[in-house]
């Protein structure tokens, strides 16, 4: 019998789901309810290659979950006739408390709630998804899979900020890292494709989407990562700036910018959007091709930051077996991949095969030359599958 896991990813105004057959490593059905709480919500349920769409008022996550259940009943497969091994929940922040996927009980739920100050934009929504699912499936194991858990292997010298002990102890200020399920899956898959044992492979994973992060993975363990206390640090992203001078809040406060304005600007109005007015990377590339100076500068800023992190993480690892690009931009932007790796031939022995990089190839593929000392791979991430596998492992002990 196949192990089936319902993966739930609850956002502030959305509910994404995927029914995964863990043993076959495939999706049986997936969907999305978006614009929750707005006058008109939209839902999509995809099964057997067909999308079923509806619109209507969806007041909260409870109502969104009812839409999910109705879609499965109407379009299949009917969850009522299936034996779920688990419901796996993506939870953004697990703090230092959770270093592995964890079966959810009342105490775990309460701990996730206590971690809200570390992820005020994400953990509340994740909790809503957990509570609704526990109510609807009280007899099915519920498992939290944390974005931060993979990075709990960071050594103290990598996760410690040079701030007072009071901040570190009382306010839990440290590097946590995010996109952990993606970095775990991609680094492991890179080792498999290179024919290396996971424990012997050193991989730099570049998860590049609207959110972006880099991770140095040594022997299957995260040893450094670009995101920090929050997902704001590190690479330039769609609406987030990445690395900034820590004096910026005080500087802007003296100019009359409130803390609320500052927080919103860094989360919603910075990054590509701050530099060009748009967070769409495809639009950015079109504008670069058309000679737009702002777009050219933004692209160069993104590529420079990436190149800097690749070099830094090569130094951290000491030896690099592969650089792996993943997520929407990483998988679909040959222009950025080439720019990020430009000039690293003499330093790291990276040689990009221009034809392979530019080819309109989907799925897993290698874009480095046969003589390149470091393999460069493009690997689609499968976060839902990773969550399903980890949830099934916790639920069944397998």
N, C-alpha and C positions, 0 to 999 in steps of 0.2 A: 504494500500500500504506500502511495506517495505521501510525503509530509507536505501539507498545505499550510501556508502562513499568510495571514492577512496583514500586510504592512500598512501602517497608518502614519501619515506625516501631516500633522495639523499645524497650519500657519494662522496668523492673526485674522485673516479673512478668507482662508481657504482650507480645504480638506482634500489631500491627495491620498490615493489608496492604490494598492496593487496586491492581487492574489497570486502568490508565488508557489509553484511546485518546486520545492527545494531540491528533491532528488533528480528531477529532470532539468533543473536550473532554467526554468522558463516561467513566463507570466501566463496565467490562465485568463485574467481579466484585470483591467485597471481603469482608473477614473479620477476625476477632479471635480470638486464643487468649489466654485470661486465667487467672490463678491458676497461673502457671507455678511449679513447685517445691512446690506445695501438694498435699495428698493427693488432691484432686479438681480437675482442671483442666477448663475449659469452652472449647469452640470453636464459632464460628459462621461459616458461609460463605454469603454472599448473592449470588445470581445469578438474573437474569431475574425479579426480584420475589419470590423464594422464599428463606427462611432455612433452612439445613440445620445442625442443632445436634448436637453430640456431647459426651460427658463421659468423663473417664478421667484416668489419671495422666500428667502431662507434666513430666518431671524438669527439663528445661533448655530453652534456646532452640533447641538442635539438634533436640530432640524436637518442639518447637513448629513448626519449619520443616518437619519431616517431615509433620506434620498439615496444614500449609498445602499442600504438594505433593499429598498424598493427596486433599484436598478438591477441588483443581483437577482431578485425574484422575477422581474419581468424579462430581463435579457440574458440571464444566466452568467455563470453557473449558480444555482440557488444555494446560498450559504446554509439554508435550513437542512439541506440534504447532504451536507459535507461535514466531515470530521476535521475541524481545524486543529493543527498541532499547537498553534500559538497565534496571538496577535502581537506583532512587533511594532513598537513605537519609536520613531525618531525623536530623541530628546537632545536639544542643542547643548545644554550645559550640565555636566555632572560634577563640576567642581573637582576637588581632590578626593571626594568621597567614593566616586565610582570609577573603577579602572577596568571594568568589564561589563558586558551586557548583564542585566540584573532582572530577576523576576520581580514583578511589581506586587507589593502588598501595601497596606495602609501606611506603614512606616516609610517605605520607599517613596510613596506618593508625597508624604509630608516633607521628606528631605528634598525632593525636587522643588517643592513649593518654597522651602527655605532658601533655595539657590536662586530664586527669581532676581534678587539684586544684581547677580552676576550676568543675567541675560533677560533684562526686563522686556525686551521686544519679542522674545522667542519662548521662554519656558512657560509663561502663562497659557499660550495657545497650545503648546505641547501637552500641558496638564489637562486642558479641556478635552483633547482627543483621548487621553488616557481614561478620564472619568466617564466619558460617554461610552467608550468601548467596554469598560469594566461593567457598566450597568447593563449593556446589551448582551455581553458574553461572560456572565459571572463564573461559568465553569470552565472557561478556556484560559490557559496560562497567558498572562499578559507580561511582555518583556520589554524593558526600556533599553534601547541601544543608543549610547551617548556619542555625540560628535567629538567630545573631548577625550573619550576613554583611551583611544589608540595612543594619545600623546602622554598618557600617564607614565610612560617609560622614559620620558625626558630626564636626563640627569639634573641634579640640583643646580649645577652651574649654567644650564641652559634655560631652566624655568624661573630662576630667581632674578627679580628686578633689584637694582641697587637703591632700595628705599628703606625706610625705618622698619625695625622689627614690629612696631605697633601696626603699621599699615599691612605688613605681611601676615601678621597673626590675627589681628582683629578684623581687618577688612578683606582678608584672603587675596591680597594683591600678588599675583604671580602670572607667569605665562601658562595658559591652558591649551591653546591650539584648538582648531576646529576642522571640519571636513574629514574627520577621522575615519569614517567608514569608507570613503572614497580612497583616501591614502592607503588604507589597509588593503583594500581589494586590488588597487592598481599596482602597488609595490609587489604584492604576492604574485599577481599575474605576470608582471615583468620578469620575475625570477623564473617562473615556469617556462616562459617563451625563450629565455636564454639557456634553458637546461641546467639552471643552477638550483641547489637547495636554497630555500628561503633564508635559512640561517647563514648562508655564505654570500648573499647578494647585497650590494650597496646601491641604492636607487635614489635618485632625486625625482620626486613626483611633483608635477606642476598642475594643480587643479585650477583651471582658468575658465571662469564663467562670469556671471554678473558679480558673484563673490569669487575671490581668488586667493589661493594660498599655496605655498611651497613647503615641502617637508623633506628632510634628510632621513632616509630609512636605512639603518645598518642591521643586517641580519634579521629583517622582519620587525625591528623595533624603531619607533620614532625617536630620534636623538636631537632633532631641532626642527622647529616649524615657525612659519612667518607670522601667523596670527597669535595674539597674545591673551591678555585678560578678556578681551572681547574680539569679535571678528573685524575690528577696525584696523588693526596693525598689519604691516607687511606690504604686500603688493598693491598696486593701483587697481581699483575695482570699478564696477559700473557706477555706483553712487558713493563709494567709500574711498578715502584718500590713501589708505595705507600709512606708511611711516610719516610722522610729523615731529616738529620740534615740540617738546613738552611744555614750553613756555607759551604756546599759542593761546590756551584758555585765558591766562592772565592778561596777555597782550590785548586780546579782543574785549575782555571785560572792562579794561580801562577805556576802551572806545565805545562802551555802552552795549555790547553784545551780551545778552543774557545767557545763562547756562542752558536753558531750554532751546534757545535759538542755535547755540553752538552744537548741542547734541543732535538736533534735527539736521543741521547743515552737514555734519560729518557722516551721518547715516543715510541721508536722502538726497543731498545736493552737491556732493563732492565727487571725487574720482573723475571718470570720463564725463559725467554730466556737468561737473563743475568746470572742466576744461573746455568742453565743446557744446554744452547745452543738451546733449543726448547721451544715454548710457548704452546705446545699441552699437556693438562693435562692428557689425556689418555696415552700418551707416558710416561709421568712422572710416573704414577702409575705402568706401566709395568716395568719401570726401577727400581723403588723402590722394586718391587717384585723380581727382578733379583739381588738385592743386590748392586745397584749402589749408591755409597756414596754421590755423588753430588745431585742425585735425592732425596735421603733420607733427606739431609739437606734442600733442597728447599721445600719439602713437609712439613717438620717440621716448617720452617719459615712461610709458608702460614697458617698452622693450628694454630700456636702460635699467629699470628696477628689477626686471626679470633676470637680466644678465648678471647683475650684481649679486642677486641671491644664489644663482647657479654657482658662481665662483666661490661665494662664501661657504655654501654647503659642500662643495668639492673639498674645501679646506677642512671642514668639520669631519667629513667622512674619511679623508686621506686617500681613498681609492673609489672611483665611481665606475660601476658596471653599466648603468643605464640612466638616461634621462627620459622620463615618461611624461608626455603631454596628455591631459584628459579634460573632460567637461566641454561645454559647448564651444567656447573660443579655442581652447587647446586642441580640440579635435578638428576644428573646421577653419582655422586660420593659418595657412601655409606662410603667409606674409609675416605674421608675428613670430612663428616658430623660427623662421630663417633669421629674423632680426635679433631675436633673443640669443641665438647661438653664434651669431656672427663674431668672428675674431677669437673664438675659443679653441681653434684648431691647434695652434702652437702651445697654448697653455694646458689644455685638457685632452688634446688628441681627438676632439670631436670633428668629424667630417660629415656634413649633410649631403645627401644625394638630392640635388635640386629637382631632378625629374620625379623622384619618388615623393618628395615633399609636396610638389605642386600638383601631383596627380589627384584627380577627383575620386579618391578612394575612401570608402566608408569601412567601418570595422577596424580590427586590429591590423596595424602594418608598421613596418620598419622604414625609417626615412634616412638612416645613416648609411654610409658606404660600407662595403665589405672590409675595407682596411681601417675603418674608424676604431680607435681604441675604446671608445665608449659607444654603446648602442643607443640610438635615439628612436623611441617608440611612440606611436600614437595609439592609445588604448582607451576605448570608451569605458567610462566608469559604470558600474552596476551597483549603485548604493542600495537599491531596494532588494536586490538579490543578497547582498552582504548582510543587510539587516535581517532578512528572512533566515539566512543560514545561522546567524548568531542567535536569533530568537529560538529557532528550532533546537539548536544545540543546548540552550539553557532549559527549554521545556522538556526535552526528551532525554537529556544527558548523553546525546550522541554527537 
